[in-house]
């Protein structure tokens, strides 16, 4: 066992808003029992980013949003959503290269905003990534069950999950999560190799859609490129978007405003690029490679999204697109079932990498919080052979497997979205705070036009949050309230920063 070292903190701030210095955060990564192995390159990080972003968004969301919100102009919606994510990505890149420590937004906020805000964002990220992984696993199970049914194989009804209110356990979803958990425990290099293979298959299928589909484009399907605006009734009560309840604003579909409404929807197809930052501590040269991985994966995904949306709306009139499997059904409509089957296979394979990287992200956030004492330190011990946080990975893997087994795919999905946007707001604000409080820190990457880019990132994220249903805000508030209670009962007293302040002057 290594000796516990006192944790330095900003002694000008105490209580709930005490901060942990950047230097101490980096120093903690050198403790042998709590140090992750550095195996990842810029290419590995880019593959992780593409692996988690390219998923249900490109295979499902393109057709759904084109048919219901923007028509062929869905390509412009992807561009707008990419710009919003790009603003956040610039902030993430500065933080990740300055504080190359596991934990992503949690670690960044601990160094800038204080312990309680850090706890809240960490608690938020655990919920976001756990639910996201469970939902993706259920979606993957649906694709596999469909492929098995085509081959004449069927699982027993009670093992196919909950459908239409009936009780059931989704065996395939749970098994997927457990297998991926074992791979993550076995080491980051193995995880990156598996992810690289899966991403290679997935991107190949996407490129096939773009290249082959281009030969079936009918120019008349693009007319009108921006369909005439249509008002929508909106939701009622807590089902209505928060912006509608607050300001009486009624959203519209199609037209110019429809493009912005579509951007609020397709934004969620980009969720995941920020997970690259959770692997900061396992990167060989984080100052150089993290900005490349974060920004590179986002650029690649944006280009692929725009290209696919242009092709699919050119192959089939937007109002006839399927909302469940638009790419595959567009090829079926064109008389090419082989390509449709290949796309369905690519979607199933693609969701595997999404699930794995979501598991990776949440285990690293949990590990960082445990190492800081905000969660039991037992979970921050790394495996002596594999160099991975195996205890936190196994715990969370089992929990997510159980949730995936009993969760319907549409339950609590919006919580993933609001959690991500909340993290974006915290990171963007943290860049401005750290620039003012620690201008002396070496920054391998600097967000341009500070504070304007971070402010724009905050405003864009808040706007998208306001477009989420009010009931999502209520659920999110309940989860945050539970987190605050846990912090005051356990985390505030047990955190290493708190214990250091009680024991005397900080050690330098």
Secondary structure per residue as TSV (DSSP state, phi and psi in degrees):
chain	resnum	aa	ss	phi	psi
A	1	X	-	360.0	133.4
A	2	X	-	-82.9	151.4
A	3	X	-	-69.6	140.8
A	4	X	-	-72.9	129.0
A	5	X	-	-102.6	137.8
A	6	X	-	-58.9	144.3
A	7	X	-	-97.4	124.8
A	8	X	-	-72.7	146.6
A	9	X	B	-145.6	171.5
A	10	X	-	-78.1	102.4
A	11	X	T	-75.6	-6.0
A	12	X	T	-76.9	-11.4
A	13	X	S	-125.1	135.6
A	14	X	-	-135.1	179.3
A	15	X	G	66.3	-139.5
A	16	X	G	-67.0	-21.5
A	17	X	G	-111.4	20.7
A	18	X	-	-67.5	143.9
A	19	X	-	-110.8	160.2
A	20	X	B	-108.1	126.3
A	21	X	-	-64.3	152.6
A	22	X	H	-60.4	-40.8
A	23	X	H	-60.5	-40.9
A	24	X	H	-71.2	-35.8
A	25	X	H	-59.5	-42.4
A	26	X	H	-70.7	-38.8
A	27	X	H	-63.5	-35.6
A	28	X	H	-63.1	-24.6
A	29	X	T	-72.3	-9.0
A	30	X	T	-94.3	-5.9
A	31	X	-	-68.2	124.7
A	32	X	G	-54.1	-43.7
A	33	X	G	-78.6	-12.0
A	34	X	G	-125.6	25.0
A	35	X	-	-109.9	128.5
A	36	X	-	-86.7	149.6
A	37	X	-	-77.9	136.7
A	38	X	-	-93.2	102.2
A	39	X	-	-123.1	-10.4
A	40	X	B	-97.4	144.6
A	41	X	-	-108.7	178.2
A	42	X	H	-61.7	-37.3
A	43	X	H	-65.2	-42.7
A	44	X	H	-58.5	-43.9
A	45	X	H	-66.1	-39.8
A	46	X	H	-63.5	-41.2
A	47	X	H	-63.0	-41.7
A	48	X	H	-59.7	-45.6
A	49	X	H	-61.4	-48.1
A	50	X	H	-64.5	-37.6
A	51	X	H	-62.1	-36.1
A	52	X	H	-89.7	-26.2
A	53	X	H	-82.6	-44.2
A	54	X	S	-77.3	102.4
A	55	X	S	-152.7	-127.7
A	56	X	H	-62.6	-25.1
A	57	X	I	-57.9	-49.9
A	58	X	I	-77.5	-27.8
A	59	X	I	-89.2	-19.5
A	60	X	I	-125.7	-49.1
A	61	X	I	-65.7	-31.2
A	62	X	H	-56.9	-49.7
A	63	X	H	-69.8	-40.9
A	64	X	H	-61.2	-46.8
A	65	X	H	-72.7	-36.1
A	66	X	I	-62.4	-41.9
A	67	X	I	-73.1	-36.3
A	68	X	I	-103.4	-20.6
A	69	X	I	-126.0	-42.5
A	70	X	I	-134.3	-10.7
A	71	X	G	66.0	-151.4
A	72	X	G	-59.3	-21.3
A	73	X	G	-71.1	4.8
A	74	X	H	-58.7	-26.1
A	75	X	H	-61.2	-39.1
A	76	X	H	-68.6	-34.1
A	77	X	H	-63.0	-39.8
A	78	X	H	-65.2	-36.5
A	79	X	H	-64.1	-45.6
A	80	X	H	-61.9	-45.0
A	81	X	H	-63.5	-37.6
A	82	X	H	-63.4	-36.8
A	83	X	H	-65.9	-43.3
A	84	X	H	-59.9	-45.7
A	85	X	H	-66.9	-33.3
A	86	X	H	-62.5	-38.7
A	87	X	H	-60.8	-45.4
A	88	X	H	-66.4	-37.9
A	89	X	H	-63.1	-36.6
A	90	X	H	-62.7	-38.9
A	91	X	H	-70.3	-42.3
A	92	X	H	-61.2	-40.3
A	93	X	H	-63.0	-40.6
A	94	X	H	-65.6	-47.2
A	95	X	H	-64.0	-46.4
A	96	X	H	-64.8	-33.6
A	97	X	H	-80.8	-23.2
A	98	X	H	-86.6	-37.6
A	99	X	S	-123.0	75.8
A	100	X	-	-76.1	67.9
A	101	X	-	-129.3	145.3
A	102	X	T	-58.2	148.3
A	103	X	T	121.6	-17.1
A	104	X	T	53.9	-126.6
A	105	X	H	-60.9	-29.9
A	106	X	H	-61.0	-51.3
A	107	X	H	-63.5	-41.2
A	108	X	H	-62.5	-43.1
A	109	X	H	-72.0	-28.5
A	110	X	H	-63.8	-34.6
A	111	X	H	-81.4	-12.7
A	112	X	H	-124.0	-52.3
A	113	X	T	-94.7	-23.1
A	114	X	-	121.0	173.7
A	115	X	H	-67.6	-47.0
A	116	X	H	-63.5	-47.7
A	117	X	H	-58.6	-37.3
A	118	X	H	-63.7	-43.8
A	119	X	H	-60.3	-45.2
A	120	X	H	-60.6	-44.1
A	121	X	H	-70.7	-35.4
A	122	X	H	-64.7	-43.8
A	123	X	H	-61.3	-40.5
A	124	X	H	-63.9	-44.3
A	125	X	H	-65.8	-38.0
A	126	X	H	-60.7	-44.4
A	127	X	H	-63.3	-48.4
A	128	X	H	-57.3	-50.1
A	129	X	H	-74.1	-35.6
A	130	X	H	-65.5	-49.1
A	131	X	H	-66.2	-39.1
A	132	X	H	-60.0	-43.9
A	133	X	H	-64.2	-43.0
A	134	X	H	-62.4	-44.7
A	135	X	H	-64.6	-42.5
A	136	X	H	-63.8	-40.2
A	137	X	H	-62.3	-39.7
A	138	X	H	-66.1	-40.0
A	139	X	H	-63.0	-41.9
A	140	X	H	-60.6	-43.5
A	141	X	H	-59.4	-39.2
A	142	X	H	-62.2	-43.3
A	143	X	H	-62.4	-45.4
A	144	X	H	-65.1	-41.4
A	145	X	H	-61.4	-37.0
A	146	X	H	-66.1	-43.8
A	147	X	H	-65.5	-39.9
A	148	X	H	-64.4	-39.4
A	149	X	H	-63.2	-36.8
A	150	X	H	-63.6	-28.4
A	151	X	T	-90.0	0.9
A	152	X	T	87.9	12.3
A	153	X	-	-106.9	137.2
A	154	X	-	-136.9	134.7
A	155	X	-	-77.5	153.8
A	156	X	-	-57.4	140.9
A	157	X	G	-48.9	-47.0
A	158	X	G	-64.2	-13.2
A	159	X	G	-103.6	11.3
A	160	X	B	-102.7	2.6
A	161	X	-	101.4	176.8
A	162	X	-	-82.9	129.0
A	163	X	-	-137.5	129.2
A	164	X	T	59.2	32.8
A	165	X	T	86.4	-6.3
A	166	X	-	-79.2	151.2
A	167	X	-	-81.0	140.7
A	168	X	-	-171.7	163.4
A	169	X	-	-120.1	125.9
A	170	X	B	-83.9	92.9
A	171	X	H	-63.5	-44.1
A	172	X	H	-63.0	-41.2
A	173	X	H	-63.4	-43.7
A	174	X	H	-66.1	-42.5
A	175	X	H	-63.6	-41.1
A	176	X	H	-57.3	-48.1
A	177	X	H	-61.8	-41.8
A	178	X	H	-67.2	-39.6
A	179	X	H	-64.9	-43.6
A	180	X	H	-66.7	-34.7
A	181	X	H	-60.8	-43.9
A	182	X	H	-62.0	-39.6
A	183	X	H	-64.9	-41.2
A	184	X	H	-65.8	-36.9
A	185	X	H	-64.9	-35.6
A	186	X	T	-71.1	-9.1
A	187	X	-	133.7	149.2
A	188	X	H	-68.1	-34.3
A	189	X	H	-66.4	-42.6
A	190	X	H	-62.6	-42.2
A	191	X	H	-60.2	-42.2
A	192	X	H	-68.4	-34.1
A	193	X	H	-68.8	-44.9
A	194	X	H	-60.2	-44.5
A	195	X	H	-62.8	-40.2
A	196	X	H	-61.3	-41.2
A	197	X	H	-65.0	-47.1
A	198	X	H	-63.9	-43.6
A	199	X	H	-64.8	-37.2
A	200	X	H	-59.6	-44.8
A	201	X	H	-63.2	-44.9
A	202	X	H	-64.5	-46.2
A	203	X	H	-67.5	-35.2
A	204	X	H	-60.2	-44.0
A	205	X	H	-63.2	-41.4
A	206	X	H	-62.7	-42.4
A	207	X	H	-65.1	-35.8
A	208	X	H	-61.9	-43.0
A	209	X	H	-56.8	-45.3
A	210	X	H	-68.2	-48.0
A	211	X	H	-72.9	-51.1
A	212	X	H	-68.5	-42.6
A	213	X	H	-62.3	-28.4
A	214	X	G	-60.9	-26.6
A	215	X	G	-77.2	-12.0
A	216	X	G	-111.0	14.3
A	217	X	-	-74.1	134.3
A	218	X	-	-113.9	113.9
A	219	X	G	-55.6	-29.6
A	220	X	G	-67.0	-20.1
A	221	X	G	-69.3	-16.1
A	222	X	G	-86.2	-0.7
A	223	X	S	-105.4	122.4
A	224	X	S	-80.9	145.7
A	225	X	S	-66.4	-38.4
A	226	X	S	-116.5	98.2
A	227	X	-	-61.5	157.4
A	228	X	-	-59.6	146.8
A	229	X	-	-66.7	142.3
A	230	X	E	-132.1	128.8
A	231	X	E	-71.8	152.7
A	232	X	-	-119.9	151.3
A	233	X	-	-73.1	-23.3
A	234	X	-	73.4	179.4
A	235	X	-	-91.2	177.6
A	236	X	-	-121.0	143.1
A	237	X	G	60.9	-137.7
A	238	X	G	-70.1	-13.8
A	239	X	G	-77.6	-13.8
A	240	X	S	-78.4	150.7
A	241	X	B	-59.0	146.0
A	242	X	H	-60.8	-36.2
A	243	X	H	-63.3	-31.7
A	244	X	H	-70.2	-40.9
A	245	X	H	-69.9	-34.4
A	246	X	H	-79.4	-42.9
A	247	X	H	-119.3	-0.1
A	248	X	-	72.2	13.7
A	249	X	-	-74.7	126.6
A	250	X	-	-105.8	118.1
A	251	X	-	-68.0	159.0
A	252	X	E	-130.1	156.2
A	253	X	E	-107.1	152.7
A	254	X	S	62.6	-179.0
A	255	X	H	66.8	-173.3
A	256	X	H	-65.2	-43.3
A	257	X	H	-65.5	-28.4
A	258	X	H	-63.8	-31.7
A	259	X	H	-65.0	-41.3
A	260	X	H	-68.4	-38.9
A	261	X	H	-62.2	-40.6
A	262	X	H	-65.3	-37.9
A	263	X	H	-61.5	-36.7
A	264	X	H	-64.9	-28.3
A	265	X	H	-83.4	-50.7
A	266	X	H	-71.9	-14.8
A	267	X	G	-50.7	-38.1
A	268	X	G	-71.6	-12.0
A	269	X	G	-71.9	-16.4
A	270	X	G	-94.0	-6.7
A	271	X	T	-57.3	129.8
A	272	X	T	129.9	-25.6
A	273	X	G	-60.7	-28.3
A	274	X	G	-68.4	-17.6
A	275	X	G	-66.5	-22.5
A	276	X	G	-54.4	-36.5
A	277	X	G	-66.7	-23.3
A	278	X	G	-70.6	-17.5
A	279	X	G	-94.6	16.3
A	280	X	G	-57.2	-40.9
A	281	X	G	-73.3	-15.2
A	282	X	G	-105.9	17.5
A	283	X	B	-101.7	136.0
A	284	X	T	-65.4	-42.9
A	285	X	T	-130.9	76.4
A	286	X	H	-62.5	-34.6
A	287	X	H	-61.7	-35.2
A	288	X	H	-92.9	-43.4
A	289	X	H	-81.6	-31.8
A	290	X	H	-63.4	-49.6
A	291	X	H	-57.8	-39.1
A	292	X	H	-64.3	-43.3
A	293	X	H	-65.5	-44.6
A	294	X	H	-66.7	-53.1
A	295	X	H	-73.1	-37.4
A	296	X	H	-63.5	-45.6
A	297	X	H	-65.3	-37.2
A	298	X	H	-66.6	-42.6
A	299	X	H	-63.3	-45.9
A	300	X	H	-59.6	-45.8
A	301	X	H	-65.7	-39.4
A	302	X	H	-62.7	-45.1
A	303	X	H	-61.0	-43.9
A	304	X	H	-65.8	-41.2
A	305	X	H	-61.3	-47.0
A	306	X	H	-63.3	-44.8
A	307	X	H	-63.0	-44.4
A	308	X	H	-64.6	-41.3
A	309	X	H	-65.4	-35.8
A	310	X	H	-66.4	-42.4
A	311	X	H	-67.0	-48.2
A	312	X	H	-68.1	-35.1
A	313	X	H	-77.1	-16.9
A	314	X	H	-84.5	-27.7
A	315	X	H	-76.1	-35.6
A	316	X	S	-140.4	140.4
A	317	X	-	-56.0	135.9
A	318	X	G	-56.8	-34.7
A	319	X	G	-78.5	-2.1
A	320	X	G	-110.7	1.5
A	321	X	-	-68.5	146.5
A	322	X	-	-75.4	145.5
A	323	X	S	-96.3	-4.4
A	324	X	S	-103.1	-46.6
A	325	X	S	-140.5	67.4
A	326	X	H	-61.9	-38.6
A	327	X	H	-68.6	-50.5
A	328	X	H	-61.7	-42.8
A	329	X	H	-69.8	-29.8
A	330	X	H	-64.4	-39.4
A	331	X	H	-71.3	-35.5
A	332	X	H	-62.6	-41.6
A	333	X	H	-64.0	-30.4
A	334	X	T	-83.3	0.2
A	335	X	T	84.2	30.2
A	336	X	-	-131.2	74.6
A	337	X	H	-64.4	-26.0
A	338	X	H	-60.8	-48.6
A	339	X	H	-65.0	-34.3
A	340	X	H	-62.6	-42.7
A	341	X	H	-65.5	-38.5
A	342	X	H	-63.8	-38.2
A	343	X	H	-66.5	-41.0
A	344	X	H	-61.8	-40.1
A	345	X	H	-63.2	-43.3
A	346	X	H	-62.5	-36.9
A	347	X	H	-64.2	-42.8
A	348	X	H	-64.3	-44.5
A	349	X	H	-64.1	-41.5
A	350	X	H	-61.7	-37.1
A	351	X	H	-67.4	-22.3
A	352	X	H	-61.7	-46.4
A	353	X	H	-68.7	-34.4
A	354	X	H	-60.2	-46.9
A	355	X	H	-62.0	-44.1
A	356	X	H	-62.4	-43.6
A	357	X	H	-74.8	-30.9
A	358	X	H	-63.6	-40.9
A	359	X	H	-62.0	-42.1
A	360	X	H	-58.8	-48.0
A	361	X	H	-61.9	-46.7
A	362	X	H	-68.8	-34.8
A	363	X	H	-67.0	-32.7
A	364	X	H	-73.5	-37.1
A	365	X	H	-64.9	-46.5
A	366	X	H	-59.7	-42.7
A	367	X	H	-60.2	-45.7
A	368	X	H	-64.6	-41.0
A	369	X	H	-66.7	-36.7
A	370	X	H	-67.4	-40.7
A	371	X	H	-64.8	-29.5
A	372	X	T	-83.1	-3.8
A	373	X	T	86.9	-1.3
A	374	X	S	-74.6	-21.9
A	375	X	S	-125.4	162.0
A	376	X	-	-51.3	131.6
A	377	X	G	-64.1	-17.6
A	378	X	G	-53.5	-33.3
A	379	X	G	-86.0	-0.6
A	380	X	G	-100.1	5.2
A	381	X	-	-78.3	133.5
A	382	X	-	-94.8	157.0
A	383	X	-	-68.9	131.0
A	384	X	T	-62.5	-26.4
A	385	X	T	-98.1	-46.5
A	386	X	T	-88.5	-18.5
A	387	X	-	68.3	28.1
A	388	X	S	-117.9	155.1
A	389	X	-	-76.7	76.1
A	390	X	H	-68.7	-32.9
A	391	X	H	-67.2	-46.9
A	392	X	H	-68.4	-35.7
A	393	X	H	-64.6	-44.6
A	394	X	H	-66.1	-46.1
A	395	X	H	-56.4	-52.5
A	396	X	H	-69.1	-34.3
A	397	X	H	-62.0	-43.3
A	398	X	H	-65.3	-43.5
A	399	X	H	-61.4	-46.6
A	400	X	H	-65.7	-36.3
A	401	X	H	-61.6	-41.4
A	402	X	H	-66.9	-44.6
A	403	X	H	-61.7	-44.2
A	404	X	H	-63.3	-35.3
A	405	X	H	-65.6	-32.1
A	406	X	H	-111.2	4.4
A	407	X	-	-104.3	132.7
A	408	X	-	-74.8	149.9
A	409	X	T	-65.5	-23.5
A	410	X	T	-96.9	1.6
A	411	X	T	-79.7	124.2
A	412	X	T	61.0	16.0
A	413	X	H	-61.5	-34.1
A	414	X	H	-65.2	-23.1
A	415	X	H	-62.7	-30.7
A	416	X	H	-62.5	-41.0
A	417	X	H	-68.9	-47.8
A	418	X	H	-67.5	-32.5
A	419	X	H	-65.2	-42.1
A	420	X	H	-63.9	-46.7
A	421	X	H	-63.1	-37.6
A	422	X	H	-62.1	-41.1
A	423	X	H	-63.1	-39.6
A	424	X	H	-59.4	-43.4
A	425	X	H	-61.6	-45.7
A	426	X	H	-63.4	-44.5
A	427	X	H	-65.1	-43.8
A	428	X	H	-62.8	-42.6
A	429	X	H	-65.7	-37.5
A	430	X	H	-64.4	-32.4
A	431	X	H	-60.6	-44.9
A	432	X	H	-65.8	-43.1
A	433	X	H	-62.4	-46.4
A	434	X	H	-69.3	-31.7
A	435	X	H	-61.7	-35.8
A	436	X	H	-82.4	-40.5
A	437	X	H	-81.5	-31.1
A	438	X	-	-134.7	65.3
A	439	X	T	-66.8	-15.1
A	440	X	T	-80.3	-14.4
A	441	X	S	-64.3	135.4
A	442	X	-	-68.4	130.8
A	443	X	-	-123.8	110.0
A	444	X	S	-67.0	-30.2
A	445	X	S	-131.2	133.9
A	446	X	-	-119.2	125.4
A	447	X	-	-60.1	126.9
A	448	X	T	-73.1	155.2
A	449	X	T	54.2	44.9
A	450	X	T	-75.6	134.5
A	451	X	T	-94.8	6.9
A	452	X	H	-66.3	-44.8
A	453	X	H	-62.9	-48.2
A	454	X	H	-60.3	-39.3
A	455	X	H	-64.3	-43.9
A	456	X	H	-61.8	-38.0
A	457	X	H	-63.6	-43.1
A	458	X	H	-62.4	-47.4
A	459	X	H	-64.0	-42.3
A	460	X	H	-65.1	-41.6
A	461	X	H	-66.4	-42.5
A	462	X	H	-62.7	-38.3
A	463	X	H	-62.6	-43.5
A	464	X	H	-66.8	-35.6
A	465	X	H	-63.5	-38.4
A	466	X	H	-65.9	-22.0
A	467	X	T	-84.3	-1.0
A	468	X	S	-84.6	153.4
A	469	X	B	-60.2	148.5
A	470	X	H	-62.0	-32.4
A	471	X	H	-64.7	-28.9
A	472	X	H	-66.1	-40.0
A	473	X	H	-63.5	-39.3
A	474	X	H	-63.5	-47.4
A	475	X	H	-62.5	-40.8
A	476	X	H	-63.3	-42.2
A	477	X	H	-63.1	-38.8
A	478	X	H	-64.0	-45.4
A	479	X	H	-62.1	-41.3
A	480	X	H	-65.2	-38.0
A	481	X	H	-63.2	-42.7
A	482	X	H	-59.5	-41.6
A	483	X	H	-62.7	-41.6
A	484	X	H	-62.7	-40.1
A	485	X	H	-62.8	-45.2
A	486	X	H	-61.5	-38.7
A	487	X	I	-62.0	-47.5
A	488	X	I	-72.5	-28.9
A	489	X	I	-77.7	-38.2
A	490	X	I	-124.2	-58.4
A	491	X	I	-60.0	-43.1
A	492	X	H	-62.8	-36.8
A	493	X	H	-81.1	-33.6
A	494	X	H	-96.5	-8.3
A	495	X	-	-61.9	145.1
A	496	X	H	-66.1	-32.4
A	497	X	H	-64.3	-43.0
A	498	X	H	-62.9	-45.0
A	499	X	H	-65.1	-34.5
A	500	X	H	-66.1	-40.9
A	501	X	H	-67.0	-33.4
A	502	X	H	-75.7	-25.6
A	503	X	H	-84.7	-14.8
A	504	X	S	136.7	-164.1
A	505	X	S	-60.1	147.5
A	506	X	-	-68.0	148.2
A	507	X	-	-87.7	132.1
A	508	X	-	-106.7	360.0
